[in-house]
């Protein structure tokens, strides 16, 4: 399974692509889409959309996972962040990808095993899980963590779905 993780932001949108085969994670690529705060906001959203569309076309992921963000300094920041998330989600949906969303706590729990882990703990664990020579740029590292969370959660959902289906069959 190849997963594209997204850490959305109106100034910097991080992305990370991983592949999970069995219990092993492989780093495929990571990076960030930078927008110019002097540009009109609509142009910035377009840059996020087009940048992620190009990443999807190049790497052909099987799924996209986006971090849900609840914290913002003010209402205007929250609105801009929500719009950046929307641009990212539309890029995935337009490419026909299933898109999942995870809270920061879910991502930390899946990667570190502790939902209140610090950012540095998450970055160290991403580095270790993917065998990276160094910690990735902050937004890209967060995106890789979202991808790892989805890869682990997808396996769990598959197992849970199979379990639920077998229980339904037994009842019949």
Phi and psi in radians as a Rosetta constraint file:
Dihedral C 1 N 2 CA 2 C 2 CIRCULARHARMONIC -1.855 0.35
Dihedral N 2 CA 2 C 2 N 3 CIRCULARHARMONIC 2.201 0.35
Dihedral C 2 N 3 CA 3 C 3 CIRCULARHARMONIC -2.151 0.35
Dihedral N 3 CA 3 C 3 N 4 CIRCULARHARMONIC 2.349 0.35
Dihedral C 3 N 4 CA 4 C 4 CIRCULARHARMONIC -1.781 0.35
Dihedral N 4 CA 4 C 4 N 5 CIRCULARHARMONIC 2.018 0.35
Dihedral C 4 N 5 CA 5 C 5 CIRCULARHARMONIC -1.708 0.35
Dihedral N 5 CA 5 C 5 N 6 CIRCULARHARMONIC 2.509 0.35
Dihedral C 5 N 6 CA 6 C 6 CIRCULARHARMONIC -2.232 0.35
Dihedral N 6 CA 6 C 6 N 7 CIRCULARHARMONIC 2.272 0.35
Dihedral C 6 N 7 CA 7 C 7 CIRCULARHARMONIC -1.927 0.35
Dihedral N 7 CA 7 C 7 N 8 CIRCULARHARMONIC 1.686 0.35
Dihedral C 7 N 8 CA 8 C 8 CIRCULARHARMONIC -1.303 0.35
Dihedral N 8 CA 8 C 8 N 9 CIRCULARHARMONIC 2.590 0.35
Dihedral C 8 N 9 CA 9 C 9 CIRCULARHARMONIC -2.864 0.35
Dihedral N 9 CA 9 C 9 N 10 CIRCULARHARMONIC 2.601 0.35
Dihedral C 9 N 10 CA 10 C 10 CIRCULARHARMONIC -1.343 0.35
Dihedral N 10 CA 10 C 10 N 11 CIRCULARHARMONIC -0.417 0.35
Dihedral C 10 N 11 CA 11 C 11 CIRCULARHARMONIC -1.705 0.35
Dihedral N 11 CA 11 C 11 N 12 CIRCULARHARMONIC -0.757 0.35
Dihedral C 11 N 12 CA 12 C 12 CIRCULARHARMONIC -2.343 0.35
Dihedral N 12 CA 12 C 12 N 13 CIRCULARHARMONIC 2.146 0.35
Dihedral C 12 N 13 CA 13 C 13 CIRCULARHARMONIC -1.953 0.35
Dihedral N 13 CA 13 C 13 N 14 CIRCULARHARMONIC 1.998 0.35
Dihedral C 13 N 14 CA 14 C 14 CIRCULARHARMONIC -1.507 0.35
Dihedral N 14 CA 14 C 14 N 15 CIRCULARHARMONIC 2.585 0.35
Dihedral C 14 N 15 CA 15 C 15 CIRCULARHARMONIC -2.380 0.35
Dihedral N 15 CA 15 C 15 N 16 CIRCULARHARMONIC 2.636 0.35
Dihedral C 15 N 16 CA 16 C 16 CIRCULARHARMONIC -2.596 0.35
Dihedral N 16 CA 16 C 16 N 17 CIRCULARHARMONIC 2.363 0.35
Dihedral C 16 N 17 CA 17 C 17 CIRCULARHARMONIC -2.065 0.35
Dihedral N 17 CA 17 C 17 N 18 CIRCULARHARMONIC 2.237 0.35
Dihedral C 17 N 18 CA 18 C 18 CIRCULARHARMONIC -2.235 0.35
Dihedral N 18 CA 18 C 18 N 19 CIRCULARHARMONIC 2.843 0.35
Dihedral C 18 N 19 CA 19 C 19 CIRCULARHARMONIC -2.200 0.35
Dihedral N 19 CA 19 C 19 N 20 CIRCULARHARMONIC 2.390 0.35
Dihedral C 19 N 20 CA 20 C 20 CIRCULARHARMONIC -2.082 0.35
Dihedral N 20 CA 20 C 20 N 21 CIRCULARHARMONIC 2.099 0.35
Dihedral C 20 N 21 CA 21 C 21 CIRCULARHARMONIC -2.171 0.35
Dihedral N 21 CA 21 C 21 N 22 CIRCULARHARMONIC 2.016 0.35
Dihedral C 21 N 22 CA 22 C 22 CIRCULARHARMONIC 1.121 0.35
Dihedral N 22 CA 22 C 22 N 23 CIRCULARHARMONIC -2.186 0.35
Dihedral C 22 N 23 CA 23 C 23 CIRCULARHARMONIC -1.761 0.35
Dihedral N 23 CA 23 C 23 N 24 CIRCULARHARMONIC 0.125 0.35
Dihedral C 23 N 24 CA 24 C 24 CIRCULARHARMONIC -1.767 0.35
Dihedral N 24 CA 24 C 24 N 25 CIRCULARHARMONIC 2.406 0.35
Dihedral C 24 N 25 CA 25 C 25 CIRCULARHARMONIC -1.785 0.35
Dihedral N 25 CA 25 C 25 N 26 CIRCULARHARMONIC 2.449 0.35
Dihedral C 25 N 26 CA 26 C 26 CIRCULARHARMONIC -2.200 0.35
Dihedral N 26 CA 26 C 26 N 27 CIRCULARHARMONIC 2.306 0.35
Dihedral C 26 N 27 CA 27 C 27 CIRCULARHARMONIC -1.348 0.35
Dihedral N 27 CA 27 C 27 N 28 CIRCULARHARMONIC 2.236 0.35
Dihedral C 27 N 28 CA 28 C 28 CIRCULARHARMONIC -1.775 0.35
Dihedral N 28 CA 28 C 28 N 29 CIRCULARHARMONIC -0.925 0.35
Dihedral C 28 N 29 CA 29 C 29 CIRCULARHARMONIC -2.926 0.35
Dihedral N 29 CA 29 C 29 N 30 CIRCULARHARMONIC 2.853 0.35
Dihedral C 29 N 30 CA 30 C 30 CIRCULARHARMONIC -2.730 0.35
Dihedral N 30 CA 30 C 30 N 31 CIRCULARHARMONIC 2.807 0.35
Dihedral C 30 N 31 CA 31 C 31 CIRCULARHARMONIC 3.093 0.35
Dihedral N 31 CA 31 C 31 N 32 CIRCULARHARMONIC -2.885 0.35
Dihedral C 31 N 32 CA 32 C 32 CIRCULARHARMONIC -2.577 0.35
Dihedral N 32 CA 32 C 32 N 33 CIRCULARHARMONIC 2.630 0.35
Dihedral C 32 N 33 CA 33 C 33 CIRCULARHARMONIC -1.847 0.35
Dihedral N 33 CA 33 C 33 N 34 CIRCULARHARMONIC 2.058 0.35
Dihedral C 33 N 34 CA 34 C 34 CIRCULARHARMONIC -1.768 0.35
Dihedral N 34 CA 34 C 34 N 35 CIRCULARHARMONIC 2.337 0.35
Dihedral C 34 N 35 CA 35 C 35 CIRCULARHARMONIC -1.996 0.35
Dihedral N 35 CA 35 C 35 N 36 CIRCULARHARMONIC 2.719 0.35
Dihedral C 35 N 36 CA 36 C 36 CIRCULARHARMONIC -1.607 0.35
Dihedral N 36 CA 36 C 36 N 37 CIRCULARHARMONIC 2.101 0.35
Dihedral C 36 N 37 CA 37 C 37 CIRCULARHARMONIC -1.139 0.35
Dihedral N 37 CA 37 C 37 N 38 CIRCULARHARMONIC -0.203 0.35
Dihedral C 37 N 38 CA 38 C 38 CIRCULARHARMONIC -1.488 0.35
Dihedral N 38 CA 38 C 38 N 39 CIRCULARHARMONIC -0.261 0.35
Dihedral C 38 N 39 CA 39 C 39 CIRCULARHARMONIC -1.321 0.35
Dihedral N 39 CA 39 C 39 N 40 CIRCULARHARMONIC 2.743 0.35
Dihedral C 39 N 40 CA 40 C 40 CIRCULARHARMONIC -1.039 0.35
Dihedral N 40 CA 40 C 40 N 41 CIRCULARHARMONIC 2.564 0.35
Dihedral C 40 N 41 CA 41 C 41 CIRCULARHARMONIC -1.095 0.35
Dihedral N 41 CA 41 C 41 N 42 CIRCULARHARMONIC -0.652 0.35
Dihedral C 41 N 42 CA 42 C 42 CIRCULARHARMONIC -1.047 0.35
Dihedral N 42 CA 42 C 42 N 43 CIRCULARHARMONIC -0.660 0.35
Dihedral C 42 N 43 CA 43 C 43 CIRCULARHARMONIC -1.176 0.35
Dihedral N 43 CA 43 C 43 N 44 CIRCULARHARMONIC -0.657 0.35
Dihedral C 43 N 44 CA 44 C 44 CIRCULARHARMONIC -1.116 0.35
Dihedral N 44 CA 44 C 44 N 45 CIRCULARHARMONIC -0.739 0.35
Dihedral C 44 N 45 CA 45 C 45 CIRCULARHARMONIC -1.117 0.35
Dihedral N 45 CA 45 C 45 N 46 CIRCULARHARMONIC -0.683 0.35
Dihedral C 45 N 46 CA 46 C 46 CIRCULARHARMONIC -1.090 0.35
Dihedral N 46 CA 46 C 46 N 47 CIRCULARHARMONIC -0.704 0.35
Dihedral C 46 N 47 CA 47 C 47 CIRCULARHARMONIC -1.119 0.35
Dihedral N 47 CA 47 C 47 N 48 CIRCULARHARMONIC -0.711 0.35
Dihedral C 47 N 48 CA 48 C 48 CIRCULARHARMONIC -1.088 0.35
Dihedral N 48 CA 48 C 48 N 49 CIRCULARHARMONIC -0.850 0.35
Dihedral C 48 N 49 CA 49 C 49 CIRCULARHARMONIC -1.032 0.35
Dihedral N 49 CA 49 C 49 N 50 CIRCULARHARMONIC -0.886 0.35
Dihedral C 49 N 50 CA 50 C 50 CIRCULARHARMONIC -1.149 0.35
Dihedral N 50 CA 50 C 50 N 51 CIRCULARHARMONIC -0.681 0.35
Dihedral C 50 N 51 CA 51 C 51 CIRCULARHARMONIC -1.098 0.35
Dihedral N 51 CA 51 C 51 N 52 CIRCULARHARMONIC -0.779 0.35
Dihedral C 51 N 52 CA 52 C 52 CIRCULARHARMONIC -1.240 0.35
Dihedral N 52 CA 52 C 52 N 53 CIRCULARHARMONIC -0.586 0.35
Dihedral C 52 N 53 CA 53 C 53 CIRCULARHARMONIC -1.068 0.35
Dihedral N 53 CA 53 C 53 N 54 CIRCULARHARMONIC -0.726 0.35
Dihedral C 53 N 54 CA 54 C 54 CIRCULARHARMONIC -1.141 0.35
Dihedral N 54 CA 54 C 54 N 55 CIRCULARHARMONIC -0.694 0.35
Dihedral C 54 N 55 CA 55 C 55 CIRCULARHARMONIC -1.099 0.35
Dihedral N 55 CA 55 C 55 N 56 CIRCULARHARMONIC -0.772 0.35
Dihedral C 55 N 56 CA 56 C 56 CIRCULARHARMONIC -1.086 0.35
Dihedral N 56 CA 56 C 56 N 57 CIRCULARHARMONIC -0.772 0.35
Dihedral C 56 N 57 CA 57 C 57 CIRCULARHARMONIC -1.110 0.35
Dihedral N 57 CA 57 C 57 N 58 CIRCULARHARMONIC -0.671 0.35
Dihedral C 57 N 58 CA 58 C 58 CIRCULARHARMONIC -1.282 0.35
Dihedral N 58 CA 58 C 58 N 59 CIRCULARHARMONIC -0.744 0.35
Dihedral C 58 N 59 CA 59 C 59 CIRCULARHARMONIC -1.802 0.35
Dihedral N 59 CA 59 C 59 N 60 CIRCULARHARMONIC -0.210 0.35
Dihedral C 59 N 60 CA 60 C 60 CIRCULARHARMONIC 0.850 0.35
Dihedral N 60 CA 60 C 60 N 61 CIRCULARHARMONIC 1.044 0.35
Dihedral C 60 N 61 CA 61 C 61 CIRCULARHARMONIC -1.211 0.35
Dihedral N 61 CA 61 C 61 N 62 CIRCULARHARMONIC 2.806 0.35
Dihedral C 61 N 62 CA 62 C 62 CIRCULARHARMONIC -1.529 0.35
Dihedral N 62 CA 62 C 62 N 63 CIRCULARHARMONIC -0.372 0.35
Dihedral C 62 N 63 CA 63 C 63 CIRCULARHARMONIC -2.736 0.35
Dihedral N 63 CA 63 C 63 N 64 CIRCULARHARMONIC 2.788 0.35
Dihedral C 63 N 64 CA 64 C 64 CIRCULARHARMONIC -2.142 0.35
Dihedral N 64 CA 64 C 64 N 65 CIRCULARHARMONIC 2.441 0.35
Dihedral C 64 N 65 CA 65 C 65 CIRCULARHARMONIC -2.222 0.35
Dihedral N 65 CA 65 C 65 N 66 CIRCULARHARMONIC 2.326 0.35
Dihedral C 65 N 66 CA 66 C 66 CIRCULARHARMONIC -2.148 0.35
Dihedral N 66 CA 66 C 66 N 67 CIRCULARHARMONIC 2.408 0.35
Dihedral C 66 N 67 CA 67 C 67 CIRCULARHARMONIC -1.347 0.35
Dihedral N 67 CA 67 C 67 N 68 CIRCULARHARMONIC 2.310 0.35
Dihedral C 67 N 68 CA 68 C 68 CIRCULARHARMONIC -1.424 0.35
Dihedral N 68 CA 68 C 68 N 69 CIRCULARHARMONIC 2.368 0.35
Dihedral C 68 N 69 CA 69 C 69 CIRCULARHARMONIC -2.087 0.35
Dihedral N 69 CA 69 C 69 N 70 CIRCULARHARMONIC 2.192 0.35
Dihedral C 69 N 70 CA 70 C 70 CIRCULARHARMONIC -1.841 0.35
Dihedral N 70 CA 70 C 70 N 71 CIRCULARHARMONIC -0.440 0.35
Dihedral C 70 N 71 CA 71 C 71 CIRCULARHARMONIC -1.644 0.35
Dihedral N 71 CA 71 C 71 N 72 CIRCULARHARMONIC 2.362 0.35
Dihedral C 71 N 72 CA 72 C 72 CIRCULARHARMONIC -2.639 0.35
Dihedral N 72 CA 72 C 72 N 73 CIRCULARHARMONIC 2.613 0.35
Dihedral C 72 N 73 CA 73 C 73 CIRCULARHARMONIC -1.159 0.35
Dihedral N 73 CA 73 C 73 N 74 CIRCULARHARMONIC -0.604 0.35
Dihedral C 73 N 74 CA 74 C 74 CIRCULARHARMONIC -2.680 0.35
Dihedral N 74 CA 74 C 74 N 75 CIRCULARHARMONIC 3.066 0.35
Dihedral C 74 N 75 CA 75 C 75 CIRCULARHARMONIC -1.076 0.35
Dihedral N 75 CA 75 C 75 N 76 CIRCULARHARMONIC -0.698 0.35
Dihedral C 75 N 76 CA 76 C 76 CIRCULARHARMONIC -1.104 0.35
Dihedral N 76 CA 76 C 76 N 77 CIRCULARHARMONIC -0.721 0.35
Dihedral C 76 N 77 CA 77 C 77 CIRCULARHARMONIC -1.118 0.35
Dihedral N 77 CA 77 C 77 N 78 CIRCULARHARMONIC -0.734 0.35
Dihedral C 77 N 78 CA 78 C 78 CIRCULARHARMONIC -1.084 0.35
Dihedral N 78 CA 78 C 78 N 79 CIRCULARHARMONIC -0.718 0.35
Dihedral C 78 N 79 CA 79 C 79 CIRCULARHARMONIC -1.120 0.35
Dihedral N 79 CA 79 C 79 N 80 CIRCULARHARMONIC -0.792 0.35
Dihedral C 79 N 80 CA 80 C 80 CIRCULARHARMONIC -1.113 0.35
Dihedral N 80 CA 80 C 80 N 81 CIRCULARHARMONIC -0.717 0.35
Dihedral C 80 N 81 CA 81 C 81 CIRCULARHARMONIC -1.113 0.35
Dihedral N 81 CA 81 C 81 N 82 CIRCULARHARMONIC -0.731 0.35
Dihedral C 81 N 82 CA 82 C 82 CIRCULARHARMONIC -1.080 0.35
Dihedral N 82 CA 82 C 82 N 83 CIRCULARHARMONIC -0.667 0.35
Dihedral C 82 N 83 CA 83 C 83 CIRCULARHARMONIC -1.209 0.35
Dihedral N 83 CA 83 C 83 N 84 CIRCULARHARMONIC -0.655 0.35
Dihedral C 83 N 84 CA 84 C 84 CIRCULARHARMONIC -1.119 0.35
Dihedral N 84 CA 84 C 84 N 85 CIRCULARHARMONIC -0.720 0.35
Dihedral C 84 N 85 CA 85 C 85 CIRCULARHARMONIC -1.057 0.35
Dihedral N 85 CA 85 C 85 N 86 CIRCULARHARMONIC -0.741 0.35
Dihedral C 85 N 86 CA 86 C 86 CIRCULARHARMONIC -1.056 0.35
Dihedral N 86 CA 86 C 86 N 87 CIRCULARHARMONIC -0.749 0.35
Dihedral C 86 N 87 CA 87 C 87 CIRCULARHARMONIC -1.070 0.35
Dihedral N 87 CA 87 C 87 N 88 CIRCULARHARMONIC -0.714 0.35
Dihedral C 87 N 88 CA 88 C 88 CIRCULARHARMONIC -1.155 0.35
Dihedral N 88 CA 88 C 88 N 89 CIRCULARHARMONIC -0.789 0.35
Dihedral C 88 N 89 CA 89 C 89 CIRCULARHARMONIC -1.107 0.35
Dihedral N 89 CA 89 C 89 N 90 CIRCULARHARMONIC -0.742 0.35
Dihedral C 89 N 90 CA 90 C 90 CIRCULARHARMONIC -1.113 0.35
Dihedral N 90 CA 90 C 90 N 91 CIRCULARHARMONIC -0.644 0.35
Dihedral C 90 N 91 CA 91 C 91 CIRCULARHARMONIC -1.042 0.35
Dihedral N 91 CA 91 C 91 N 92 CIRCULARHARMONIC -0.727 0.35
Dihedral C 91 N 92 CA 92 C 92 CIRCULARHARMONIC -1.214 0.35
Dihedral N 92 CA 92 C 92 N 93 CIRCULARHARMONIC -0.823 0.35
Dihedral C 92 N 93 CA 93 C 93 CIRCULARHARMONIC -1.105 0.35
Dihedral N 93 CA 93 C 93 N 94 CIRCULARHARMONIC -0.728 0.35
Dihedral C 93 N 94 CA 94 C 94 CIRCULARHARMONIC -1.114 0.35
Dihedral N 94 CA 94 C 94 N 95 CIRCULARHARMONIC -0.438 0.35
Dihedral C 94 N 95 CA 95 C 95 CIRCULARHARMONIC -1.524 0.35
Dihedral N 95 CA 95 C 95 N 96 CIRCULARHARMONIC 0.012 0.35
Dihedral C 95 N 96 CA 96 C 96 CIRCULARHARMONIC 1.431 0.35
Dihedral N 96 CA 96 C 96 N 97 CIRCULARHARMONIC 0.285 0.35
Dihedral C 96 N 97 CA 97 C 97 CIRCULARHARMONIC -1.517 0.35
Dihedral N 97 CA 97 C 97 N 98 CIRCULARHARMONIC 2.492 0.35
Dihedral C 97 N 98 CA 98 C 98 CIRCULARHARMONIC -1.216 0.35
Dihedral N 98 CA 98 C 98 N 99 CIRCULARHARMONIC 2.371 0.35
Dihedral C 98 N 99 CA 99 C 99 CIRCULARHARMONIC -2.058 0.35
Dihedral N 99 CA 99 C 99 N 100 CIRCULARHARMONIC 2.176 0.35
Dihedral C 99 N 100 CA 100 C 100 CIRCULARHARMONIC -1.976 0.35
Dihedral N 100 CA 100 C 100 N 101 CIRCULARHARMONIC 2.689 0.35
Dihedral C 100 N 101 CA 101 C 101 CIRCULARHARMONIC -2.188 0.35
Dihedral N 101 CA 101 C 101 N 102 CIRCULARHARMONIC 2.449 0.35
Dihedral C 101 N 102 CA 102 C 102 CIRCULARHARMONIC -2.361 0.35
Dihedral N 102 CA 102 C 102 N 103 CIRCULARHARMONIC 2.479 0.35
Dihedral C 102 N 103 CA 103 C 103 CIRCULARHARMONIC -1.320 0.35
Dihedral N 103 CA 103 C 103 N 104 CIRCULARHARMONIC 2.830 0.35
Dihedral C 103 N 104 CA 104 C 104 CIRCULARHARMONIC -1.037 0.35
Dihedral N 104 CA 104 C 104 N 105 CIRCULARHARMONIC -0.651 0.35
Dihedral C 104 N 105 CA 105 C 105 CIRCULARHARMONIC -1.144 0.35
Dihedral N 105 CA 105 C 105 N 106 CIRCULARHARMONIC -0.705 0.35
Dihedral C 105 N 106 CA 106 C 106 CIRCULARHARMONIC -1.110 0.35
Dihedral N 106 CA 106 C 106 N 107 CIRCULARHARMONIC -0.717 0.35
Dihedral C 106 N 107 CA 107 C 107 CIRCULARHARMONIC -1.117 0.35
Dihedral N 107 CA 107 C 107 N 108 CIRCULARHARMONIC -0.825 0.35
Dihedral C 107 N 108 CA 108 C 108 CIRCULARHARMONIC -1.079 0.35
Dihedral N 108 CA 108 C 108 N 109 CIRCULARHARMONIC -0.721 0.35
Dihedral C 108 N 109 CA 109 C 109 CIRCULARHARMONIC -1.082 0.35
Dihedral N 109 CA 109 C 109 N 110 CIRCULARHARMONIC -0.759 0.35
Dihedral C 109 N 110 CA 110 C 110 CIRCULARHARMONIC -1.228 0.35
Dihedral N 110 CA 110 C 110 N 111 CIRCULARHARMONIC -0.579 0.35
Dihedral C 110 N 111 CA 111 C 111 CIRCULARHARMONIC -1.601 0.35
Dihedral N 111 CA 111 C 111 N 112 CIRCULARHARMONIC -0.771 0.35
Dihedral C 111 N 112 CA 112 C 112 CIRCULARHARMONIC -1.790 0.35
Dihedral N 112 CA 112 C 112 N 113 CIRCULARHARMONIC -0.467 0.35
Dihedral C 112 N 113 CA 113 C 113 CIRCULARHARMONIC 1.648 0.35
Dihedral N 113 CA 113 C 113 N 114 CIRCULARHARMONIC 0.114 0.35
Dihedral C 113 N 114 CA 114 C 114 CIRCULARHARMONIC -2.529 0.35
Dihedral N 114 CA 114 C 114 N 115 CIRCULARHARMONIC 2.050 0.35
Dihedral C 114 N 115 CA 115 C 115 CIRCULARHARMONIC -1.158 0.35
Dihedral N 115 CA 115 C 115 N 116 CIRCULARHARMONIC -0.257 0.35
Dihedral C 115 N 116 CA 116 C 116 CIRCULARHARMONIC -1.934 0.35
Dihedral N 116 CA 116 C 116 N 117 CIRCULARHARMONIC 0.416 0.35
Dihedral C 116 N 117 CA 117 C 117 CIRCULARHARMONIC -1.091 0.35
Dihedral N 117 CA 117 C 117 N 118 CIRCULARHARMONIC 2.669 0.35
Dihedral C 117 N 118 CA 118 C 118 CIRCULARHARMONIC -1.388 0.35
Dihedral N 118 CA 118 C 118 N 119 CIRCULARHARMONIC 2.811 0.35
Dihedral C 118 N 119 CA 119 C 119 CIRCULARHARMONIC -1.012 0.35
Dihedral N 119 CA 119 C 119 N 120 CIRCULARHARMONIC -0.688 0.35
Dihedral C 119 N 120 CA 120 C 120 CIRCULARHARMONIC -1.153 0.35
Dihedral N 120 CA 120 C 120 N 121 CIRCULARHARMONIC -0.624 0.35
Dihedral C 120 N 121 CA 121 C 121 CIRCULARHARMONIC -1.138 0.35
Dihedral N 121 CA 121 C 121 N 122 CIRCULARHARMONIC -0.725 0.35
Dihedral C 121 N 122 CA 122 C 122 CIRCULARHARMONIC -1.116 0.35
Dihedral N 122 CA 122 C 122 N 123 CIRCULARHARMONIC -0.795 0.35
Dihedral C 122 N 123 CA 123 C 123 CIRCULARHARMONIC -1.089 0.35
Dihedral N 123 CA 123 C 123 N 124 CIRCULARHARMONIC -0.702 0.35
Dihedral C 123 N 124 CA 124 C 124 CIRCULARHARMONIC -1.134 0.35
Dihedral N 124 CA 124 C 124 N 125 CIRCULARHARMONIC -0.716 0.35
Dihedral C 124 N 125 CA 125 C 125 CIRCULARHARMONIC -1.214 0.35
Dihedral N 125 CA 125 C 125 N 126 CIRCULARHARMONIC -0.673 0.35
Dihedral C 125 N 126 CA 126 C 126 CIRCULARHARMONIC -1.052 0.35
Dihedral N 126 CA 126 C 126 N 127 CIRCULARHARMONIC -0.791 0.35
Dihedral C 126 N 127 CA 127 C 127 CIRCULARHARMONIC -1.012 0.35
Dihedral N 127 CA 127 C 127 N 128 CIRCULARHARMONIC -0.805 0.35
Dihedral C 127 N 128 CA 128 C 128 CIRCULARHARMONIC -1.191 0.35
Dihedral N 128 CA 128 C 128 N 129 CIRCULARHARMONIC -0.809 0.35
Dihedral C 128 N 129 CA 129 C 129 CIRCULARHARMONIC -1.099 0.35
Dihedral N 129 CA 129 C 129 N 130 CIRCULARHARMONIC -0.595 0.35
Dihedral C 129 N 130 CA 130 C 130 CIRCULARHARMONIC -1.729 0.35
Dihedral N 130 CA 130 C 130 N 131 CIRCULARHARMONIC -0.035 0.35
Dihedral C 130 N 131 CA 131 C 131 CIRCULARHARMONIC 1.112 0.35
Dihedral N 131 CA 131 C 131 N 132 CIRCULARHARMONIC 0.633 0.35
Dihedral C 131 N 132 CA 132 C 132 CIRCULARHARMONIC -1.342 0.35
Dihedral N 132 CA 132 C 132 N 133 CIRCULARHARMONIC 2.556 0.35
Dihedral C 132 N 133 CA 133 C 133 CIRCULARHARMONIC -1.229 0.35
Dihedral N 133 CA 133 C 133 N 134 CIRCULARHARMONIC -0.439 0.35
Dihedral C 133 N 134 CA 134 C 134 CIRCULARHARMONIC -2.642 0.35
Dihedral N 134 CA 134 C 134 N 135 CIRCULARHARMONIC 2.912 0.35
Dihedral C 134 N 135 CA 135 C 135 CIRCULARHARMONIC -1.203 0.35
Dihedral N 135 CA 135 C 135 N 136 CIRCULARHARMONIC 2.330 0.35
Dihedral C 135 N 136 CA 136 C 136 CIRCULARHARMONIC -1.221 0.35
Dihedral N 136 CA 136 C 136 N 137 CIRCULARHARMONIC 2.826 0.35
Dihedral C 136 N 137 CA 137 C 137 CIRCULARHARMONIC -0.849 0.35
Dihedral N 137 CA 137 C 137 N 138 CIRCULARHARMONIC 2.529 0.35
Dihedral C 137 N 138 CA 138 C 138 CIRCULARHARMONIC -0.907 0.35
Dihedral N 138 CA 138 C 138 N 139 CIRCULARHARMONIC -0.860 0.35
Dihedral C 138 N 139 CA 139 C 139 CIRCULARHARMONIC -1.214 0.35
Dihedral N 139 CA 139 C 139 N 140 CIRCULARHARMONIC -0.632 0.35
Dihedral C 139 N 140 CA 140 C 140 CIRCULARHARMONIC -1.200 0.35
Dihedral N 140 CA 140 C 140 N 141 CIRCULARHARMONIC -0.689 0.35
Dihedral C 140 N 141 CA 141 C 141 CIRCULARHARMONIC -1.087 0.35
Dihedral N 141 CA 141 C 141 N 142 CIRCULARHARMONIC -0.742 0.35
Dihedral C 141 N 142 CA 142 C 142 CIRCULARHARMONIC -1.083 0.35
Dihedral N 142 CA 142 C 142 N 143 CIRCULARHARMONIC -0.690 0.35
Dihedral C 142 N 143 CA 143 C 143 CIRCULARHARMONIC -1.151 0.35
Dihedral N 143 CA 143 C 143 N 144 CIRCULARHARMONIC -0.697 0.35
Dihedral C 143 N 144 CA 144 C 144 CIRCULARHARMONIC -1.077 0.35
Dihedral N 144 CA 144 C 144 N 145 CIRCULARHARMONIC -0.675 0.35
Dihedral C 144 N 145 CA 145 C 145 CIRCULARHARMONIC -1.109 0.35
Dihedral N 145 CA 145 C 145 N 146 CIRCULARHARMONIC -0.686 0.35
Dihedral C 145 N 146 CA 146 C 146 CIRCULARHARMONIC -1.115 0.35
Dihedral N 146 CA 146 C 146 N 147 CIRCULARHARMONIC -0.719 0.35
Dihedral C 146 N 147 CA 147 C 147 CIRCULARHARMONIC -1.112 0.35
Dihedral N 147 CA 147 C 147 N 148 CIRCULARHARMONIC -0.749 0.35
Dihedral C 147 N 148 CA 148 C 148 CIRCULARHARMONIC -1.086 0.35
Dihedral N 148 CA 148 C 148 N 149 CIRCULARHARMONIC -0.750 0.35
Dihedral C 148 N 149 CA 149 C 149 CIRCULARHARMONIC -0.997 0.35
Dihedral N 149 CA 149 C 149 N 150 CIRCULARHARMONIC -0.804 0.35
Dihedral C 149 N 150 CA 150 C 150 CIRCULARHARMONIC -1.153 0.35
Dihedral N 150 CA 150 C 150 N 151 CIRCULARHARMONIC -0.739 0.35
Dihedral C 150 N 151 CA 151 C 151 CIRCULARHARMONIC -1.045 0.35
Dihedral N 151 CA 151 C 151 N 152 CIRCULARHARMONIC -0.747 0.35
Dihedral C 151 N 152 CA 152 C 152 CIRCULARHARMONIC -1.210 0.35
Dihedral N 152 CA 152 C 152 N 153 CIRCULARHARMONIC -0.710 0.35
Dihedral C 152 N 153 CA 153 C 153 CIRCULARHARMONIC -1.218 0.35
Dihedral N 153 CA 153 C 153 N 154 CIRCULARHARMONIC -0.632 0.35
Dihedral C 153 N 154 CA 154 C 154 CIRCULARHARMONIC -1.084 0.35
Dihedral N 154 CA 154 C 154 N 155 CIRCULARHARMONIC -0.717 0.35
Dihedral C 154 N 155 CA 155 C 155 CIRCULARHARMONIC -1.089 0.35
Dihedral N 155 CA 155 C 155 N 156 CIRCULARHARMONIC -0.785 0.35
Dihedral C 155 N 156 CA 156 C 156 CIRCULARHARMONIC -1.099 0.35
Dihedral N 156 CA 156 C 156 N 157 CIRCULARHARMONIC -0.759 0.35
Dihedral C 156 N 157 CA 157 C 157 CIRCULARHARMONIC -1.100 0.35
Dihedral N 157 CA 157 C 157 N 158 CIRCULARHARMONIC -0.685 0.35
Dihedral C 157 N 158 CA 158 C 158 CIRCULARHARMONIC -1.102 0.35
Dihedral N 158 CA 158 C 158 N 159 CIRCULARHARMONIC -0.803 0.35
Dihedral C 158 N 159 CA 159 C 159 CIRCULARHARMONIC -1.136 0.35
Dihedral N 159 CA 159 C 159 N 160 CIRCULARHARMONIC -0.732 0.35
Dihedral C 159 N 160 CA 160 C 160 CIRCULARHARMONIC -1.150 0.35
Dihedral N 160 CA 160 C 160 N 161 CIRCULARHARMONIC -0.747 0.35
Dihedral C 160 N 161 CA 161 C 161 CIRCULARHARMONIC -1.082 0.35
Dihedral N 161 CA 161 C 161 N 162 CIRCULARHARMONIC -0.732 0.35
Dihedral C 161 N 162 CA 162 C 162 CIRCULARHARMONIC -1.106 0.35
Dihedral N 162 CA 162 C 162 N 163 CIRCULARHARMONIC -0.731 0.35
Dihedral C 162 N 163 CA 163 C 163 CIRCULARHARMONIC -1.111 0.35
Dihedral N 163 CA 163 C 163 N 164 CIRCULARHARMONIC -0.777 0.35
Dihedral C 163 N 164 CA 164 C 164 CIRCULARHARMONIC -1.114 0.35
Dihedral N 164 CA 164 C 164 N 165 CIRCULARHARMONIC -0.725 0.35
Dihedral C 164 N 165 CA 165 C 165 CIRCULARHARMONIC -1.115 0.35
Dihedral N 165 CA 165 C 165 N 166 CIRCULARHARMONIC -0.702 0.35
Dihedral C 165 N 166 CA 166 C 166 CIRCULARHARMONIC -1.200 0.35
Dihedral N 166 CA 166 C 166 N 167 CIRCULARHARMONIC -0.607 0.35
Dihedral C 166 N 167 CA 167 C 167 CIRCULARHARMONIC -1.164 0.35
Dihedral N 167 CA 167 C 167 N 168 CIRCULARHARMONIC -0.660 0.35
Dihedral C 167 N 168 CA 168 C 168 CIRCULARHARMONIC -1.133 0.35
Dihedral N 168 CA 168 C 168 N 169 CIRCULARHARMONIC -0.761 0.35
Dihedral C 168 N 169 CA 169 C 169 CIRCULARHARMONIC -1.080 0.35
Dihedral N 169 CA 169 C 169 N 170 CIRCULARHARMONIC -0.688 0.35
Dihedral C 169 N 170 CA 170 C 170 CIRCULARHARMONIC -1.118 0.35
Dihedral N 170 CA 170 C 170 N 171 CIRCULARHARMONIC -0.611 0.35
Dihedral C 170 N 171 CA 171 C 171 CIRCULARHARMONIC -1.238 0.35
Dihedral N 171 CA 171 C 171 N 172 CIRCULARHARMONIC -0.427 0.35
